[in-house]
Amino acid sequence: MKNNHLNRNGHSIYRKSGLYLISILILFISIGILTTAQPAYRFSSSLLTEWTRDIDGFVFYNLLSMENRAFKQAFPEDRQLPKLSSVLFQVATNLKPDDPRSLLGNEIPGFSIYDRQILIAGEGTNYTNLPFESSPPLEEVLRDREALIDEPNEEKDQKEEDKEGSENKTQTTDGRKVVYIYNTHTRESFLPHLPDVTDPDLAFHGEVNITKVSDHLAKALEAKGIGAEVEDTDIDKVLNDKGMKRSQAYDASREYVEEAIAMNDEIQFVFDLHRDSARKDVTTKEINGESYARIMFVVGMEHPEHEKNIKIASELHDLIEEKYPGISRGVVQKEGSGVDGIYNQDLSDNAVLIEFGGVDNNLDELYRAADAVADVFSDYYWDAEAVQANP
């Protein structure tokens, strides 16, 4: 009886040892196959990322807690570990049972524009009103159109801003241009200033466009003592002159951003201003009886340092919400097919794409938004300067 027990224990040990040896052998063979295979068939970090990107982050958090029990203390009581079947289903099909966009985006043409991640949702922001760009043919963008603009109000407001700024300006960059402002989609315009245009997809003009907001923002920053440089190149015209497509606009504007940074090592912040295609109910906010165009921050995720761009966009959103509640629509990320995914933000850790208003906003509303951004950014900038000066 005793010998039978010993024999069973011996066979059990042999079986376990055999399984270990076979497992190790399979591991080394697998490693050999993966490292000797042609590059096209190898596993890459991007492939693994694509497989795991749709898995609930709570799964990985639980894995960490298996090694460090302290993570368990931070678990929300109402969160449950997803079922293994649900996780495998997401990996195998790229569909999320609790998110209909994952199915509809693949089946309905054009629905993929809603397949974006909202990093911070501002007031009223949801997946139905995320910023998107109309893409008419370049010849439509360059077409001559009549425009009406009432500049006296802008000039009056600017004089008051300059007066206020000169009275309160205690800090200055001493002529250094530390902010670079440009417009990748130069001719994005606004329907209130285009009397002959009713189609929001045709709201473009060679002079009355988003560049006026850039100029106003630069003046507002200068009034706060912050030197700003505005790129005056018409990128849409550059595209036409070089025979490029409008989808290559970021490639065209990239050359000017790179040149500006190379020529001026004082540049610390890079702002690319755009006009959203959303309508007035989404892009307008009233504060103290005055109408403001709302803004939204967009971060491209397809470069390694995007977390730094997220950081500054998030901090500016928080500051604007604190001082001008409701003006910021939030922070969204963009990546994947149909978008640029980088937006030249790999050129600077402090690069930000800002959507100013929409097709239905007028310049008065846009200038107020620019003043608000300049007001908040000046606080942000001088606080950062104070911290660096006094480590």
Contacts in CASP RR format, 6 or more apart in sequence:
PFRMAT RR
TARGET T0000
AUTHOR 0000-0000-0000
METHOD contacts of the structure
MODEL  1
MKNNHLNRNGHSIYRKSGLYLISILILFISIGILTTAQPAYRFSSSLLTE
WTRDIDGFVFYNLLSMENRAFKQAFPEDRQLPKLSSVLFQVATNLKPDDP
RSLLGNEIPGFSIYDRQILIAGEGTNYTNLPFESSPPLEEVLRDREALID
EPNEEKDQKEEDKEGSENKTQTTDGRKVVYIYNTHTRESFLPHLPDVTDP
DLAFHGEVNITKVSDHLAKALEAKGIGAEVEDTDIDKVLNDKGMKRSQAY
DASREYVEEAIAMNDEIQFVFDLHRDSARKDVTTKEINGESYARIMFVVG
MEHPEHEKNIKIASELHDLIEEKYPGISRGVVQKEGSGVDGIYNQDLSDN
AVLIEFGGVDNNLDELYRAADAVADVFSDYYWDAEAVQANP
34 42 0 8 1.000
34 43 0 8 1.000
35 42 0 8 1.000
51 91 0 8 1.000
52 91 0 8 1.000
54 90 0 8 1.000
54 91 0 8 1.000
54 94 0 8 1.000
54 96 0 8 1.000
54 102 0 8 1.000
55 87 0 8 1.000
55 90 0 8 1.000
55 91 0 8 1.000
56 82 0 8 1.000
56 87 0 8 1.000
58 79 0 8 1.000
58 81 0 8 1.000
58 82 0 8 1.000
59 81 0 8 1.000
59 82 0 8 1.000
59 87 0 8 1.000
61 71 0 8 1.000
61 75 0 8 1.000
62 81 0 8 1.000
64 71 0 8 1.000
65 71 0 8 1.000
65 72 0 8 1.000
65 75 0 8 1.000
86 97 0 8 1.000
89 95 0 8 1.000
89 97 0 8 1.000
90 96 0 8 1.000
90 97 0 8 1.000
94 102 0 8 1.000
95 102 0 8 1.000
95 103 0 8 1.000
96 102 0 8 1.000
101 111 0 8 1.000
101 114 0 8 1.000
101 115 0 8 1.000
101 127 0 8 1.000
102 115 0 8 1.000
104 111 0 8 1.000
105 111 0 8 1.000
105 112 0 8 1.000
105 114 0 8 1.000
105 115 0 8 1.000
106 112 0 8 1.000
112 337 0 8 1.000
112 338 0 8 1.000
113 130 0 8 1.000
113 132 0 8 1.000
114 127 0 8 1.000
114 128 0 8 1.000
114 130 0 8 1.000
116 127 0 8 1.000
116 130 0 8 1.000
116 332 0 8 1.000
116 333 0 8 1.000
116 334 0 8 1.000
117 332 0 8 1.000
117 333 0 8 1.000
118 125 0 8 1.000
118 126 0 8 1.000
118 127 0 8 1.000
118 130 0 8 1.000
118 330 0 8 1.000
118 331 0 8 1.000
118 332 0 8 1.000
119 299 0 8 1.000
119 310 0 8 1.000
119 313 0 8 1.000
119 314 0 8 1.000
119 330 0 8 1.000
119 331 0 8 1.000
119 332 0 8 1.000
119 333 0 8 1.000
120 314 0 8 1.000
120 317 0 8 1.000
120 330 0 8 1.000
120 331 0 8 1.000
121 330 0 8 1.000
122 317 0 8 1.000
122 321 0 8 1.000
122 326 0 8 1.000
122 328 0 8 1.000
122 329 0 8 1.000
122 330 0 8 1.000
123 285 0 8 1.000
123 325 0 8 1.000
123 326 0 8 1.000
123 329 0 8 1.000
124 329 0 8 1.000
125 296 0 8 1.000
125 329 0 8 1.000
125 330 0 8 1.000
129 278 0 8 1.000
129 282 0 8 1.000
129 329 0 8 1.000
130 332 0 8 1.000
131 274 0 8 1.000
131 276 0 8 1.000
131 277 0 8 1.000
131 278 0 8 1.000
131 296 0 8 1.000
131 298 0 8 1.000
131 329 0 8 1.000
131 332 0 8 1.000
131 355 0 8 1.000
132 276 0 8 1.000
132 277 0 8 1.000
132 278 0 8 1.000
133 185 0 8 1.000
133 274 0 8 1.000
133 277 0 8 1.000
134 200 0 8 1.000
134 201 0 8 1.000
134 277 0 8 1.000
135 246 0 8 1.000
135 247 0 8 1.000
136 201 0 8 1.000
136 202 0 8 1.000
136 204 0 8 1.000
137 246 0 8 1.000
138 236 0 8 1.000
138 239 0 8 1.000
138 240 0 8 1.000
138 245 0 8 1.000
138 246 0 8 1.000
140 202 0 8 1.000
140 204 0 8 1.000
141 187 0 8 1.000
141 204 0 8 1.000
141 236 0 8 1.000
141 246 0 8 1.000
142 187 0 8 1.000
142 204 0 8 1.000
142 206 0 8 1.000
142 236 0 8 1.000
142 237 0 8 1.000
142 240 0 8 1.000
143 202 0 8 1.000
143 204 0 8 1.000
145 194 0 8 1.000
145 196 0 8 1.000
145 197 0 8 1.000
145 204 0 8 1.000
145 205 0 8 1.000
146 194 0 8 1.000
146 195 0 8 1.000
146 196 0 8 1.000
147 189 0 8 1.000
147 193 0 8 1.000
147 194 0 8 1.000
147 195 0 8 1.000
147 205 0 8 1.000
147 207 0 8 1.000
147 208 0 8 1.000
148 193 0 8 1.000
148 194 0 8 1.000
148 195 0 8 1.000
149 193 0 8 1.000
149 208 0 8 1.000
149 363 0 8 1.000
150 363 0 8 1.000
153 364 0 8 1.000
154 216 0 8 1.000
154 363 0 8 1.000
154 364 0 8 1.000
154 367 0 8 1.000
157 364 0 8 1.000
157 367 0 8 1.000
157 371 0 8 1.000
158 216 0 8 1.000
158 219 0 8 1.000
161 219 0 8 1.000
161 220 0 8 1.000
161 223 0 8 1.000
161 371 0 8 1.000
162 219 0 8 1.000
162 223 0 8 1.000
164 223 0 8 1.000
165 223 0 8 1.000
165 224 0 8 1.000
165 225 0 8 1.000
166 223 0 8 1.000
169 223 0 8 1.000
169 224 0 8 1.000
169 225 0 8 1.000
171 225 0 8 1.000
171 382 0 8 1.000
171 385 0 8 1.000
172 225 0 8 1.000
173 225 0 8 1.000
173 226 0 8 1.000
173 227 0 8 1.000
173 266 0 8 1.000
175 227 0 8 1.000
176 227 0 8 1.000
176 266 0 8 1.000
177 227 0 8 1.000
177 228 0 8 1.000
177 229 0 8 1.000
177 264 0 8 1.000
177 266 0 8 1.000
177 267 0 8 1.000
178 226 0 8 1.000
178 227 0 8 1.000
178 228 0 8 1.000
178 266 0 8 1.000
178 267 0 8 1.000
178 268 0 8 1.000
178 269 0 8 1.000
178 381 0 8 1.000
179 218 0 8 1.000
179 221 0 8 1.000
179 226 0 8 1.000
179 227 0 8 1.000
179 228 0 8 1.000
179 229 0 8 1.000
179 267 0 8 1.000
179 268 0 8 1.000
179 269 0 8 1.000
179 270 0 8 1.000
179 271 0 8 1.000
180 228 0 8 1.000
180 229 0 8 1.000
180 231 0 8 1.000
180 257 0 8 1.000
180 260 0 8 1.000
180 261 0 8 1.000
180 264 0 8 1.000
180 267 0 8 1.000
180 269 0 8 1.000
180 270 0 8 1.000
180 271 0 8 1.000
181 214 0 8 1.000
181 217 0 8 1.000
181 218 0 8 1.000
181 228 0 8 1.000
181 229 0 8 1.000
181 230 0 8 1.000
181 231 0 8 1.000
181 271 0 8 1.000
181 272 0 8 1.000
181 273 0 8 1.000
182 214 0 8 1.000
182 230 0 8 1.000
182 231 0 8 1.000
182 233 0 8 1.000
182 253 0 8 1.000
182 256 0 8 1.000
182 257 0 8 1.000
182 260 0 8 1.000
182 270 0 8 1.000
182 271 0 8 1.000
182 272 0 8 1.000
182 273 0 8 1.000
183 209 0 8 1.000
183 210 0 8 1.000
183 211 0 8 1.000
183 214 0 8 1.000
183 231 0 8 1.000
183 235 0 8 1.000
183 253 0 8 1.000
183 272 0 8 1.000
183 273 0 8 1.000
183 274 0 8 1.000
184 235 0 8 1.000
184 249 0 8 1.000
184 250 0 8 1.000
184 252 0 8 1.000
184 253 0 8 1.000
184 272 0 8 1.000
184 274 0 8 1.000
184 343 0 8 1.000
184 344 0 8 1.000
185 210 0 8 1.000
185 235 0 8 1.000
185 236 0 8 1.000
185 249 0 8 1.000
185 274 0 8 1.000
185 275 0 8 1.000
186 206 0 8 1.000
186 209 0 8 1.000
186 210 0 8 1.000
186 211 0 8 1.000
186 233 0 8 1.000
186 234 0 8 1.000
186 235 0 8 1.000
186 236 0 8 1.000
186 237 0 8 1.000
187 204 0 8 1.000
187 205 0 8 1.000
187 206 0 8 1.000
187 209 0 8 1.000
187 210 0 8 1.000
187 234 0 8 1.000
187 236 0 8 1.000
188 203 0 8 1.000
188 204 0 8 1.000
188 209 0 8 1.000
188 210 0 8 1.000
188 274 0 8 1.000
188 275 0 8 1.000
189 203 0 8 1.000
189 204 0 8 1.000
189 205 0 8 1.000
189 206 0 8 1.000
189 208 0 8 1.000
189 209 0 8 1.000
189 210 0 8 1.000
189 275 0 8 1.000
190 203 0 8 1.000
190 208 0 8 1.000
190 209 0 8 1.000
190 275 0 8 1.000
190 358 0 8 1.000
190 359 0 8 1.000
190 360 0 8 1.000
190 361 0 8 1.000
190 362 0 8 1.000
190 363 0 8 1.000
190 366 0 8 1.000
191 197 0 8 1.000
191 198 0 8 1.000
191 200 0 8 1.000
191 203 0 8 1.000
191 359 0 8 1.000
191 360 0 8 1.000
192 360 0 8 1.000
192 361 0 8 1.000
192 362 0 8 1.000
193 205 0 8 1.000
193 208 0 8 1.000
193 362 0 8 1.000
193 363 0 8 1.000
194 203 0 8 1.000
194 205 0 8 1.000
194 208 0 8 1.000
197 203 0 8 1.000
200 277 0 8 1.000
200 279 0 8 1.000
200 359 0 8 1.000
200 360 0 8 1.000
201 277 0 8 1.000
203 275 0 8 1.000
203 359 0 8 1.000
204 236 0 8 1.000
206 234 0 8 1.000
208 363 0 8 1.000
209 275 0 8 1.000
210 273 0 8 1.000
210 274 0 8 1.000
210 275 0 8 1.000
210 356 0 8 1.000
211 230 0 8 1.000
211 232 0 8 1.000
212 363 0 8 1.000
212 366 0 8 1.000
213 273 0 8 1.000
213 275 0 8 1.000
213 356 0 8 1.000
213 363 0 8 1.000
213 366 0 8 1.000
213 367 0 8 1.000
213 369 0 8 1.000
213 370 0 8 1.000
214 230 0 8 1.000
214 271 0 8 1.000
214 273 0 8 1.000
215 230 0 8 1.000
216 366 0 8 1.000
216 367 0 8 1.000
216 370 0 8 1.000
216 371 0 8 1.000
217 228 0 8 1.000
217 271 0 8 1.000
217 273 0 8 1.000
217 370 0 8 1.000
217 373 0 8 1.000
217 374 0 8 1.000
218 227 0 8 1.000
218 228 0 8 1.000
218 229 0 8 1.000
218 230 0 8 1.000
220 370 0 8 1.000
220 371 0 8 1.000
220 373 0 8 1.000
220 374 0 8 1.000
220 375 0 8 1.000
221 227 0 8 1.000
221 228 0 8 1.000
221 374 0 8 1.000
221 377 0 8 1.000
221 378 0 8 1.000
222 228 0 8 1.000
223 374 0 8 1.000
224 374 0 8 1.000
224 375 0 8 1.000
224 377 0 8 1.000
224 378 0 8 1.000
225 378 0 8 1.000
226 374 0 8 1.000
226 377 0 8 1.000
226 378 0 8 1.000
226 381 0 8 1.000
229 260 0 8 1.000
229 264 0 8 1.000
229 267 0 8 1.000
231 253 0 8 1.000
231 256 0 8 1.000
231 257 0 8 1.000
231 260 0 8 1.000
233 256 0 8 1.000
235 249 0 8 1.000
235 252 0 8 1.000
235 253 0 8 1.000
235 256 0 8 1.000
236 246 0 8 1.000
236 249 0 8 1.000
238 244 0 8 1.000
238 252 0 8 1.000
239 245 0 8 1.000
239 246 0 8 1.000
239 248 0 8 1.000
239 249 0 8 1.000
239 252 0 8 1.000
242 252 0 8 1.000
244 251 0 8 1.000
244 252 0 8 1.000
250 340 0 8 1.000
250 342 0 8 1.000
250 343 0 8 1.000
250 344 0 8 1.000
253 272 0 8 1.000
253 344 0 8 1.000
254 344 0 8 1.000
254 347 0 8 1.000
257 270 0 8 1.000
257 344 0 8 1.000
257 347 0 8 1.000
258 347 0 8 1.000
260 267 0 8 1.000
261 267 0 8 1.000
261 270 0 8 1.000
261 347 0 8 1.000
261 348 0 8 1.000
267 348 0 8 1.000
268 350 0 8 1.000
269 312 0 8 1.000
269 348 0 8 1.000
269 350 0 8 1.000
269 351 0 8 1.000
269 352 0 8 1.000
269 381 0 8 1.000
270 344 0 8 1.000
270 347 0 8 1.000
270 348 0 8 1.000
270 350 0 8 1.000
270 351 0 8 1.000
270 352 0 8 1.000
271 351 0 8 1.000
271 352 0 8 1.000
271 353 0 8 1.000
271 354 0 8 1.000
272 343 0 8 1.000
272 344 0 8 1.000
272 351 0 8 1.000
272 352 0 8 1.000
272 353 0 8 1.000
272 354 0 8 1.000
273 354 0 8 1.000
273 356 0 8 1.000
274 298 0 8 1.000
274 353 0 8 1.000
274 354 0 8 1.000
274 355 0 8 1.000
274 356 0 8 1.000
275 355 0 8 1.000
275 356 0 8 1.000
275 357 0 8 1.000
275 358 0 8 1.000
275 359 0 8 1.000
276 283 0 8 1.000
276 296 0 8 1.000
276 355 0 8 1.000
276 356 0 8 1.000
276 357 0 8 1.000
276 358 0 8 1.000
276 359 0 8 1.000
277 358 0 8 1.000
277 359 0 8 1.000
278 357 0 8 1.000
278 358 0 8 1.000
278 359 0 8 1.000
279 358 0 8 1.000
279 359 0 8 1.000
279 360 0 8 1.000
280 358 0 8 1.000
280 360 0 8 1.000
280 361 0 8 1.000
282 294 0 8 1.000
282 329 0 8 1.000
282 358 0 8 1.000
283 293 0 8 1.000
283 294 0 8 1.000
283 329 0 8 1.000
283 357 0 8 1.000
283 358 0 8 1.000
283 360 0 8 1.000
283 361 0 8 1.000
284 291 0 8 1.000
284 292 0 8 1.000
284 293 0 8 1.000
284 294 0 8 1.000
284 357 0 8 1.000
284 360 0 8 1.000
284 361 0 8 1.000
284 365 0 8 1.000
285 291 0 8 1.000
285 292 0 8 1.000
285 294 0 8 1.000
285 326 0 8 1.000
285 327 0 8 1.000
286 292 0 8 1.000
287 324 0 8 1.000
287 325 0 8 1.000
287 326 0 8 1.000
287 327 0 8 1.000
290 368 0 8 1.000
291 364 0 8 1.000
291 365 0 8 1.000
291 368 0 8 1.000
292 324 0 8 1.000
292 327 0 8 1.000
292 365 0 8 1.000
292 368 0 8 1.000
292 369 0 8 1.000
292 372 0 8 1.000
293 356 0 8 1.000
293 357 0 8 1.000
293 358 0 8 1.000
293 361 0 8 1.000
293 365 0 8 1.000
293 366 0 8 1.000
293 368 0 8 1.000
293 369 0 8 1.000
294 326 0 8 1.000
294 327 0 8 1.000
294 328 0 8 1.000
294 329 0 8 1.000
294 357 0 8 1.000
294 369 0 8 1.000
295 320 0 8 1.000
295 327 0 8 1.000
295 328 0 8 1.000
295 329 0 8 1.000
295 354 0 8 1.000
295 355 0 8 1.000
295 356 0 8 1.000
295 357 0 8 1.000
295 369 0 8 1.000
295 373 0 8 1.000
296 328 0 8 1.000
296 329 0 8 1.000
296 330 0 8 1.000
296 331 0 8 1.000
296 332 0 8 1.000
296 354 0 8 1.000
296 355 0 8 1.000
297 313 0 8 1.000
297 314 0 8 1.000
297 316 0 8 1.000
297 317 0 8 1.000
297 328 0 8 1.000
297 330 0 8 1.000
297 331 0 8 1.000
297 332 0 8 1.000
297 352 0 8 1.000
297 353 0 8 1.000
297 354 0 8 1.000
297 355 0 8 1.000
298 313 0 8 1.000
298 331 0 8 1.000
298 332 0 8 1.000
298 333 0 8 1.000
298 334 0 8 1.000
298 343 0 8 1.000
298 353 0 8 1.000
298 354 0 8 1.000
298 355 0 8 1.000
299 306 0 8 1.000
299 309 0 8 1.000
299 310 0 8 1.000
299 313 0 8 1.000
299 331 0 8 1.000
299 332 0 8 1.000
299 333 0 8 1.000
299 334 0 8 1.000
299 343 0 8 1.000
299 345 0 8 1.000
299 353 0 8 1.000
300 306 0 8 1.000
300 309 0 8 1.000
300 333 0 8 1.000
300 334 0 8 1.000
300 335 0 8 1.000
300 340 0 8 1.000
300 341 0 8 1.000
300 342 0 8 1.000
300 343 0 8 1.000
300 345 0 8 1.000
300 353 0 8 1.000
301 333 0 8 1.000
301 334 0 8 1.000
301 335 0 8 1.000
301 341 0 8 1.000
302 335 0 8 1.000
302 336 0 8 1.000
302 341 0 8 1.000
302 342 0 8 1.000
303 341 0 8 1.000
303 342 0 8 1.000
303 345 0 8 1.000
303 346 0 8 1.000
304 346 0 8 1.000
305 346 0 8 1.000
305 349 0 8 1.000
306 333 0 8 1.000
306 345 0 8 1.000
308 349 0 8 1.000
308 350 0 8 1.000
309 345 0 8 1.000
309 349 0 8 1.000
309 350 0 8 1.000
309 351 0 8 1.000
309 352 0 8 1.000
310 331 0 8 1.000
310 333 0 8 1.000
312 349 0 8 1.000
312 350 0 8 1.000
312 352 0 8 1.000
313 331 0 8 1.000
313 352 0 8 1.000
314 331 0 8 1.000
315 380 0 8 1.000
316 328 0 8 1.000
316 352 0 8 1.000
316 373 0 8 1.000
316 376 0 8 1.000
316 377 0 8 1.000
316 380 0 8 1.000
317 328 0 8 1.000
317 330 0 8 1.000
317 331 0 8 1.000
319 376 0 8 1.000
319 379 0 8 1.000
319 380 0 8 1.000
320 327 0 8 1.000
320 328 0 8 1.000
320 372 0 8 1.000
320 373 0 8 1.000
320 376 0 8 1.000
321 327 0 8 1.000
321 328 0 8 1.000
323 372 0 8 1.000
323 375 0 8 1.000
323 376 0 8 1.000
324 372 0 8 1.000
324 376 0 8 1.000
327 369 0 8 1.000
327 372 0 8 1.000
329 355 0 8 1.000
334 340 0 8 1.000
334 341 0 8 1.000
334 343 0 8 1.000
335 341 0 8 1.000
343 351 0 8 1.000
343 353 0 8 1.000
344 351 0 8 1.000
345 351 0 8 1.000
345 352 0 8 1.000
345 353 0 8 1.000
354 373 0 8 1.000
356 366 0 8 1.000
356 369 0 8 1.000
356 370 0 8 1.000
357 365 0 8 1.000
357 366 0 8 1.000
357 369 0 8 1.000
END
